């Protein structure tokens, strides 16, 4: 009998940022290796983000124990700037990574 792999979460790709919809939508993406599937939490500063009309969080299986983790921000405004952190956690451990969002004046 095979034993299911047990893996604490680890990043195979740190958070990256891309703009869509001419900058009106920001998409943060990272890839996490984990077994079982991790719980994901996104933060801006110390505040945990919750899904609403402008914020969506997705986790998609893209391989064996590999997950694509996405945070989308719609109708982006200057107050969305700041220090973002993603945490991935399962019963074997927890990992976190950060990315800064800065706006440059046009």
N, CA, C and O atoms as a GROMACS GRO file, in nm:
protein
  424
    1UNK      N    1   0.083  -0.119   0.000
    1UNK     CA    2   0.000   0.000   0.000
    1UNK      C    3   0.087   0.125   0.000
    1UNK      O    4   0.180   0.138   0.079
    2UNK      N    5   0.054   0.215  -0.091
    2UNK     CA    6   0.129   0.341  -0.097
    2UNK      C    7   0.078   0.437   0.008
    2UNK      O    8  -0.040   0.440   0.041
    3UNK      N    9   0.169   0.514   0.060
    3UNK     CA   10   0.132   0.617   0.157
    3UNK      C   11   0.124   0.750   0.082
    3UNK      O   12   0.214   0.784   0.005
    4UNK      N   13   0.018   0.823   0.104
    4UNK     CA   14   0.004   0.954   0.039
    4UNK      C   15   0.119   1.044   0.084
    4UNK      O   16   0.159   1.042   0.200
    5UNK      N   17   0.168   1.121  -0.010
    5UNK     CA   18   0.276   1.213   0.025
    5UNK      C   19   0.226   1.316   0.125
    5UNK      O   20   0.111   1.361   0.119
    6UNK      N   21   0.314   1.350   0.215
    6UNK     CA   22   0.283   1.454   0.313
    6UNK      C   23   0.385   1.564   0.296
    6UNK      O   24   0.504   1.545   0.322
    7UNK      N   25   0.337   1.680   0.253
    7UNK     CA   26   0.428   1.790   0.223
    7UNK      C   27   0.381   1.917   0.292
    7UNK      O   28   0.266   1.959   0.276
    8UNK      N   29   0.471   1.979   0.368
    8UNK     CA   30   0.443   2.115   0.415
    8UNK      C   31   0.443   2.205   0.292
    8UNK      O   32   0.517   2.180   0.197
    9UNK      N   33   0.362   2.310   0.292
    9UNK     CA   34   0.359   2.399   0.176
    9UNK      C   35   0.495   2.463   0.150
    9UNK      O   36   0.568   2.499   0.242
   10UNK      N   37   0.527   2.477   0.022
   10UNK     CA   38   0.646   2.552  -0.019
   10UNK      C   39   0.614   2.620  -0.152
   10UNK      O   40   0.535   2.570  -0.232
   11UNK      N   41   0.677   2.734  -0.175
   11UNK     CA   42   0.653   2.807  -0.299
   11UNK      C   43   0.743   2.753  -0.409
   11UNK      O   44   0.865   2.744  -0.391
   12UNK      N   45   0.684   2.718  -0.522
   12UNK     CA   46   0.764   2.687  -0.641
   12UNK      C   47   0.775   2.811  -0.729
   12UNK      O   48   0.861   2.818  -0.817
   13UNK      N   49   0.688   2.907  -0.703
   13UNK     CA   50   0.697   3.040  -0.768
   13UNK      C   51   0.646   3.141  -0.667
   13UNK      O   52   0.533   3.131  -0.619
   14UNK      N   53   0.730   3.239  -0.635
   14UNK     CA   54   0.691   3.345  -0.542
   14UNK      C   55   0.584   3.432  -0.607
   14UNK      O   56   0.566   3.428  -0.729
   15UNK      N   57   0.513   3.511  -0.526
   15UNK     CA   58   0.408   3.595  -0.584
   15UNK      C   59   0.462   3.690  -0.692
   15UNK      O   60   0.566   3.754  -0.676
   16UNK      N   61   0.388   3.696  -0.801
   16UNK     CA   62   0.418   3.787  -0.910
   16UNK      C   63   0.292   3.867  -0.937
   16UNK      O   64   0.181   3.825  -0.906
   17UNK      N   65   0.312   3.983  -0.995
   17UNK     CA   66   0.201   4.076  -1.018
   17UNK      C   67   0.190   4.106  -1.166
   17UNK      O   68   0.290   4.130  -1.233
   18UNK      N   69   0.065   4.105  -1.215
   18UNK     CA   70   0.044   4.151  -1.352
   18UNK      C   71  -0.082   4.235  -1.356
   18UNK      O   72  -0.173   4.221  -1.274
   19UNK      N   73  -0.084   4.323  -1.455
   19UNK     CA   74  -0.200   4.409  -1.473
   19UNK      C   75  -0.284   4.359  -1.589
   19UNK      O   76  -0.231   4.308  -1.688
   20UNK      N   77  -0.414   4.372  -1.575
   20UNK     CA   78  -0.507   4.340  -1.682
   20UNK      C   79  -0.605   4.455  -1.694
   20UNK      O   80  -0.612   4.542  -1.608
   21UNK      N   81  -0.681   4.455  -1.802
   21UNK     CA   82  -0.787   4.555  -1.822
   21UNK      C   83  -0.732   4.696  -1.807
   21UNK      O   84  -0.789   4.780  -1.736
   22UNK      N   85  -0.620   4.722  -1.877
   22UNK     CA   86  -0.555   4.855  -1.877
   22UNK      C   87  -0.524   4.904  -1.736
   22UNK      O   88  -0.534   5.024  -1.708
   23UNK      N   89  -0.488   4.813  -1.648
   23UNK     CA   90  -0.449   4.851  -1.512
   23UNK      C   91  -0.563   4.857  -1.414
   23UNK      O   92  -0.540   4.883  -1.296
   24UNK      N   93  -0.686   4.832  -1.458
   24UNK     CA   94  -0.800   4.834  -1.367
   24UNK      C   95  -0.810   4.707  -1.283
   24UNK      O   96  -0.879   4.704  -1.181
   25UNK      N   97  -0.741   4.602  -1.326
   25UNK     CA   98  -0.739   4.477  -1.250
   25UNK      C   99  -0.593   4.438  -1.225
   25UNK      O  100  -0.510   4.442  -1.315
   26UNK      N  101  -0.565   4.402  -1.101
   26UNK     CA  102  -0.433   4.350  -1.064
   26UNK      C  103  -0.449   4.204  -1.025
   26UNK      O  104  -0.542   4.167  -0.954
   27UNK      N  105  -0.355   4.123  -1.074
   27UNK     CA  106  -0.358   3.980  -1.046
   27UNK      C  107  -0.225   3.940  -0.981
   27UNK      O  108  -0.119   3.952  -1.042
   28UNK      N  109  -0.234   3.892  -0.857
   28UNK     CA  110  -0.117   3.837  -0.787
   28UNK      C  111  -0.125   3.686  -0.804
   28UNK      O  112  -0.229   3.626  -0.779
   29UNK      N  113  -0.015   3.624  -0.848
   29UNK     CA  114  -0.013   3.479  -0.868
   29UNK      C  115   0.111   3.419  -0.804
   29UNK      O  116   0.219   3.478  -0.807
   30UNK      N  117   0.094   3.301  -0.747
   30UNK     CA  118   0.208   3.223  -0.701
   30UNK      C  119   0.172   3.076  -0.713
   30UNK      O  120   0.055   3.041  -0.732
   31UNK      N  121   0.273   2.991  -0.702
   31UNK     CA  122   0.252   2.846  -0.709
   31UNK      C  123   0.303   2.783  -0.580
   31UNK      O  124   0.411   2.817  -0.531
   32UNK      N  125   0.223   2.691  -0.528
   32UNK     CA  126   0.252   2.628  -0.400
   32UNK      C  127   0.248   2.477  -0.416
   32UNK      O  128   0.154   2.421  -0.473
   33UNK      N  129   0.352   2.412  -0.366
   33UNK     CA  130   0.358   2.266  -0.358
   33UNK      C  131   0.314   2.227  -0.217
   33UNK      O  132   0.370   2.277  -0.119
   34UNK      N  133   0.214   2.139  -0.207
   34UNK     CA  134   0.159   2.108  -0.075
   34UNK      C  135   0.076   1.981  -0.082
   34UNK      O  136   0.006   1.956  -0.181
   35UNK      N  137   0.083   1.900   0.023
   35UNK     CA  138  -0.007   1.786   0.036
   35UNK      C  139  -0.033   1.764   0.184
   35UNK      O  140   0.061   1.735   0.258
   36UNK      N  141  -0.156   1.775   0.231
   36UNK     CA  142  -0.277   1.802   0.152
   36UNK      C  143  -0.283   1.946   0.104
   36UNK      O  144  -0.196   2.028   0.134
   37UNK      N  145  -0.390   1.976   0.027
   37UNK     CA  146  -0.414   2.110  -0.027
   37UNK      C  147  -0.406   2.213   0.085
   37UNK      O  148  -0.463   2.193   0.192
   38UNK      N  149  -0.336   2.323   0.062
   38UNK     CA  150  -0.318   2.421   0.170
   38UNK      C  151  -0.440   2.512   0.186
   38UNK      O  152  -0.519   2.531   0.093
   39UNK      N  153  -0.451   2.567   0.305
   39UNK     CA  154  -0.542   2.679   0.328
   39UNK      C  155  -0.465   2.804   0.289
   39UNK      O  156  -0.346   2.817   0.322
   40UNK      N  157  -0.531   2.896   0.220
   40UNK     CA  158  -0.465   3.016   0.171
   40UNK      C  159  -0.525   3.138   0.237
   40UNK      O  160  -0.647   3.149   0.251
   41UNK      N  161  -0.440   3.230   0.278
   41UNK     CA  162  -0.487   3.359   0.330
   41UNK      C  163  -0.401   3.469   0.269
   41UNK      O  164  -0.278   3.458   0.264
   42UNK      N  165  -0.464   3.575   0.223
   42UNK     CA  166  -0.395   3.693   0.169
   42UNK      C  167  -0.413   3.808   0.266
   42UNK      O  168  -0.519   3.824   0.326
   43UNK      N  169  -0.309   3.889   0.280
   43UNK     CA  170  -0.311   4.004   0.370
   43UNK      C  171  -0.260   4.128   0.297
   43UNK      O  172  -0.172   4.119   0.212
   44UNK      N  173  -0.317   4.243   0.331
   44UNK     CA  174  -0.256   4.372   0.294
   44UNK      C  175  -0.219   4.435   0.426
   44UNK      O  176  -0.305   4.465   0.508
   45UNK      N  177  -0.088   4.457   0.446
   45UNK     CA  178  -0.041   4.497   0.578
   45UNK      C  179  -0.072   4.384   0.675
   45UNK      O  180  -0.037   4.268   0.649
   46UNK      N  181  -0.136   4.417   0.786
   46UNK     CA  182  -0.173   4.315   0.885
   46UNK      C  183  -0.317   4.268   0.869
   46UNK      O  184  -0.363   4.183   0.944
   47UNK      N  185  -0.388   4.323   0.771
   47UNK     CA  186  -0.530   4.295   0.755
   47UNK      C  187  -0.553   4.180   0.657
   47UNK      O  188  -0.507   4.185   0.543
   48UNK      N  189  -0.623   4.077   0.703
   48UNK     CA  190  -0.655   3.966   0.613
   48UNK      C  191  -0.762   4.014   0.515
   48UNK      O  192  -0.862   4.075   0.554
   49UNK      N  193  -0.740   3.984   0.387
   49UNK     CA  194  -0.835   4.022   0.284
   49UNK      C  195  -0.950   3.923   0.280
   49UNK      O  196  -0.930   3.802   0.295
   50UNK      N  197  -1.069   3.974   0.259
   50UNK     CA  198  -1.187   3.888   0.243
   50UNK      C  199  -1.244   3.913   0.104
   50UNK      O  200  -1.231   4.022   0.048
   51UNK      N  201  -1.305   3.810   0.049
   51UNK     CA  202  -1.362   3.824  -0.085
   51UNK      C  203  -1.482   3.917  -0.080
   51UNK      O  204  -1.567   3.908   0.010
   52UNK      N  205  -1.488   4.006  -0.178
   52UNK     CA  206  -1.602   4.096  -0.192
   52UNK      C  207  -1.617   4.129  -0.341
   52UNK      O  208  -1.565   4.057  -0.426
   53UNK      N  209  -1.687   4.237  -0.371
   53UNK     CA  210  -1.712   4.269  -0.512
   53UNK      C  211  -1.585   4.306  -0.588
   53UNK      O  212  -1.583   4.298  -0.711
   54UNK      N  213  -1.479   4.347  -0.516
   54UNK     CA  214  -1.354   4.387  -0.581
   54UNK      C  215  -1.241   4.286  -0.562
   54UNK      O  216  -1.141   4.293  -0.633
   55UNK      N  217  -1.255   4.193  -0.470
   55UNK     CA  218  -1.147   4.104  -0.431
   55UNK      C  219  -1.189   3.959  -0.448
   55UNK      O  220  -1.292   3.917  -0.396
   56UNK      N  221  -1.108   3.881  -0.522
   56UNK     CA  222  -1.137   3.739  -0.531
   56UNK      C  223  -1.009   3.658  -0.512
   56UNK      O  224  -0.902   3.697  -0.558
   57UNK      N  225  -1.024   3.546  -0.444
   57UNK     CA  226  -0.913   3.455  -0.415
   57UNK      C  227  -0.946   3.322  -0.480
   57UNK      O  228  -1.056   3.269  -0.463
   58UNK      N  229  -0.848   3.267  -0.554
   58UNK     CA  230  -0.869   3.138  -0.620
   58UNK      C  231  -0.751   3.047  -0.589
   58UNK      O  232  -0.638   3.092  -0.573
   59UNK      N  233  -0.780   2.919  -0.581
   59UNK     CA  234  -0.674   2.818  -0.570
   59UNK      C  235  -0.713   2.707  -0.668
   59UNK      O  236  -0.822   2.652  -0.661
   60UNK      N  237  -0.621   2.676  -0.758
   60UNK     CA  238  -0.649   2.583  -0.867
   60UNK      C  239  -0.541   2.475  -0.868
   60UNK      O  240  -0.422   2.506  -0.859
   61UNK      N  241  -0.583   2.350  -0.879
   61UNK     CA  242  -0.488   2.240  -0.888
   61UNK      C  243  -0.430   2.239  -1.030
   61UNK      O  244  -0.503   2.234  -1.128
   62UNK      N  245  -0.296   2.245  -1.039
   62UNK     CA  246  -0.233   2.246  -1.172
   62UNK      C  247  -0.136   2.130  -1.191
   62UNK      O  248  -0.074   2.117  -1.297
   63UNK      N  249  -0.123   2.045  -1.091
   63UNK     CA  250  -0.036   1.929  -1.103
   63UNK      C  251  -0.047   1.845  -0.978
   63UNK      O  252  -0.131   1.872  -0.891
   64UNK      N  253   0.037   1.745  -0.968
   64UNK     CA  254   0.037   1.659  -0.851
   64UNK      C  255   0.086   1.740  -0.730
   64UNK      O  256   0.204   1.776  -0.722
   65UNK      N  257  -0.004   1.769  -0.637
   65UNK     CA  258   0.026   1.848  -0.517
   65UNK      C  259   0.071   1.990  -0.548
   65UNK      O  260   0.131   2.056  -0.463
   66UNK      N  261   0.043   2.038  -0.670
   66UNK     CA  262   0.085   2.173  -0.710
   66UNK      C  263  -0.039   2.258  -0.734
   66UNK      O  264  -0.133   2.217  -0.802
   67UNK      N  265  -0.037   2.378  -0.676
   67UNK     CA  266  -0.154   2.465  -0.680
   67UNK      C  267  -0.116   2.604  -0.727
   67UNK      O  268  -0.013   2.659  -0.689
   68UNK      N  269  -0.202   2.661  -0.812
   68UNK     CA  270  -0.190   2.800  -0.853
   68UNK      C  271  -0.279   2.881  -0.761
   68UNK      O  272  -0.399   2.856  -0.750
   69UNK      N  273  -0.218   2.980  -0.694
   69UNK     CA  274  -0.289   3.063  -0.598
   69UNK      C  275  -0.298   3.204  -0.656
   69UNK      O  276  -0.197   3.262  -0.694
   70UNK      N  277  -0.420   3.257  -0.662
   70UNK     CA  278  -0.443   3.384  -0.730
   70UNK      C  279  -0.524   3.478  -0.641
   70UNK      O  280  -0.622   3.438  -0.578
   71UNK      N  281  -0.481   3.603  -0.635
   71UNK     CA  282  -0.558   3.711  -0.575
   71UNK      C  283  -0.585   3.812  -0.685
   71UNK      O  284  -0.491   3.861  -0.749
   72UNK      N  285  -0.711   3.845  -0.709
   72UNK     CA  286  -0.747   3.944  -0.810
   72UNK      C  287  -0.810   4.064  -0.740
   72UNK      O  288  -0.898   4.050  -0.655
   73UNK      N  289  -0.764   4.183  -0.778
   73UNK     CA  290  -0.822   4.308  -0.730
   73UNK      C  291  -0.880   4.381  -0.850
   73UNK      O  292  -0.809   4.411  -0.946
   74UNK      N  293  -1.009   4.411  -0.845
   74UNK     CA  294  -1.076   4.483  -0.953
   74UNK      C  295  -1.094   4.629  -0.914
   74UNK      O  296  -1.091   4.665  -0.796
   75UNK      N  297  -1.113   4.714  -1.016
   75UNK     CA  298  -1.135   4.857  -0.994
   75UNK      C  299  -1.030   4.913  -0.900
   75UNK      O  300  -1.062   4.973  -0.797
   76UNK      N  301  -0.905   4.892  -0.936
   76UNK     CA  302  -0.791   4.926  -0.850
   76UNK      C  303  -0.787   5.077  -0.823
   76UNK      O  304  -0.805   5.158  -0.914
   77UNK      N  305  -0.763   5.111  -0.697
   77UNK     CA  306  -0.749   5.251  -0.656
   77UNK      C  307  -0.618   5.266  -0.579
   77UNK      O  308  -0.557   5.167  -0.537
   78UNK      N  309  -0.576   5.391  -0.562
   78UNK     CA  310  -0.444   5.415  -0.499
   78UNK      C  311  -0.433   5.356  -0.360
   78UNK      O  312  -0.324   5.316  -0.319
   79UNK      N  313  -0.544   5.351  -0.286
   79UNK     CA  314  -0.536   5.297  -0.150
   79UNK      C  315  -0.514   5.146  -0.148
   79UNK      O  316  -0.493   5.088  -0.041
   80UNK      N  317  -0.517   5.081  -0.265
   80UNK     CA  318  -0.483   4.939  -0.273
   80UNK      C  319  -0.332   4.917  -0.263
   80UNK      O  320  -0.287   4.804  -0.244
   81UNK      N  321  -0.254   5.024  -0.276
   81UNK     CA  322  -0.109   5.011  -0.266
   81UNK      C  323  -0.072   4.960  -0.127
   81UNK      O  324  -0.144   4.983  -0.030
   82UNK      N  325   0.040   4.889  -0.120
   82UNK     CA  326   0.085   4.842   0.011
   82UNK      C  327   0.161   4.711   0.002
   82UNK      O  328   0.199   4.666  -0.106
   83UNK      N  329   0.181   4.653   0.118
   83UNK     CA  330   0.258   4.530   0.135
   83UNK      C  331   0.159   4.414   0.140
   83UNK      O  332   0.078   4.404   0.232
   84UNK      N  333   0.167   4.326   0.042
   84UNK     CA  334   0.078   4.210   0.036
   84UNK      C  335   0.154   4.085   0.077
   84UNK      O  336   0.272   4.069   0.047
   85UNK      N  337   0.083   3.997   0.149
   85UNK     CA  338   0.145   3.872   0.192
   85UNK      C  339   0.046   3.759   0.168
   85UNK      O  340  -0.075   3.774   0.190
   86UNK      N  341   0.098   3.647   0.123
   86UNK     CA  342   0.016   3.527   0.108
   86UNK      C  343   0.072   3.421   0.203
   86UNK      O  344   0.193   3.401   0.211
   87UNK      N  345  -0.019   3.354   0.274
   87UNK     CA  346   0.019   3.243   0.362
   87UNK      C  347  -0.049   3.117   0.312
   87UNK      O  348  -0.168   3.116   0.280
   88UNK      N  349   0.030   3.011   0.306
   88UNK     CA  350  -0.023   2.879   0.271
   88UNK      C  351   0.006   2.787   0.389
   88UNK      O  352   0.119   2.780   0.438
   89UNK      N  353  -0.098   2.716   0.435
   89UNK     CA  354  -0.083   2.638   0.558
   89UNK      C  355  -0.156   2.505   0.543
   89UNK      O  356  -0.267   2.498   0.491
   90UNK      N  357  -0.091   2.399   0.590
   90UNK     CA  358  -0.160   2.272   0.610
   90UNK      C  359  -0.111   2.213   0.742
   90UNK      O  360  -0.038   2.279   0.816
   91UNK      N  361  -0.152   2.089   0.772
   91UNK     CA  362  -0.117   2.035   0.904
   91UNK      C  363   0.032   2.007   0.921
   91UNK      O  364   0.076   1.978   1.032
   92UNK      N  365   0.110   2.015   0.813
   92UNK     CA  366   0.253   1.988   0.822
   92UNK      C  367   0.339   2.114   0.828
   92UNK      O  368   0.460   2.106   0.852
   93UNK      N  369   0.278   2.231   0.807
   93UNK     CA  370   0.357   2.353   0.816
   93UNK      C  371   0.289   2.472   0.750
   93UNK      O  372   0.176   2.464   0.702
   94UNK      N  373   0.362   2.582   0.750
   94UNK     CA  374   0.310   2.706   0.696
   94UNK      C  375   0.424   2.781   0.629
   94UNK      O  376   0.539   2.775   0.674
   95UNK      N  377   0.392   2.851   0.522
   95UNK     CA  378   0.491   2.930   0.451
   95UNK      C  379   0.424   3.060   0.410
   95UNK      O  380   0.303   3.065   0.388
   96UNK      N  381   0.504   3.166   0.399
   96UNK     CA  382   0.450   3.296   0.361
   96UNK      C  383   0.548   3.365   0.266
   96UNK      O  384   0.669   3.343   0.273
   97UNK      N  385   0.493   3.447   0.179
   97UNK     CA  386   0.575   3.528   0.089
   97UNK      C  387   0.506   3.662   0.070
   97UNK      O  388   0.384   3.674   0.086
   98UNK      N  389   0.585   3.763   0.037
   98UNK     CA  390   0.534   3.899   0.028
   98UNK      C  391   0.566   3.962  -0.106
   98UNK      O  392   0.658   3.921  -0.177
   99UNK      N  393   0.486   4.063  -0.140
   99UNK     CA  394   0.511   4.143  -0.259
   99UNK      C  395   0.456   4.282  -0.229
   99UNK      O  396   0.353   4.296  -0.163
  100UNK      N  397   0.525   4.385  -0.278
  100UNK     CA  398   0.480   4.521  -0.259
  100UNK      C  399   0.410   4.572  -0.383
  100UNK      O  400   0.450   4.543  -0.496
  101UNK      N  401   0.304   4.647  -0.360
  101UNK     CA  402   0.231   4.713  -0.469
  101UNK      C  403   0.249   4.862  -0.452
  101UNK      O  404   0.201   4.921  -0.355
  102UNK      N  405   0.317   4.923  -0.546
  102UNK     CA  406   0.338   5.069  -0.545
  102UNK      C  407   0.280   5.126  -0.672
  102UNK      O  408   0.285   5.064  -0.778
  103UNK      N  409   0.225   5.245  -0.660
  103UNK     CA  410   0.176   5.316  -0.778
  103UNK      C  411   0.270   5.429  -0.810
  103UNK      O  412   0.311   5.504  -0.721
  104UNK      N  413   0.305   5.444  -0.937
  104UNK     CA  414   0.386   5.558  -0.977
  104UNK      C  415   0.294   5.662  -1.038
  104UNK      O  416   0.200   5.628  -1.110
  105UNK      N  417   0.321   5.786  -1.010
  105UNK     CA  418   0.240   5.894  -1.065
  105UNK      C  419   0.264   5.904  -1.214
  105UNK      O  420   0.377   5.892  -1.262
  106UNK      N  421   0.156   5.926  -1.286
  106UNK     CA  422   0.168   5.940  -1.431
  106UNK      C  423   0.196   6.084  -1.468
  106UNK      O  424   0.210   6.115  -1.586
   0.00000   0.00000   0.00000
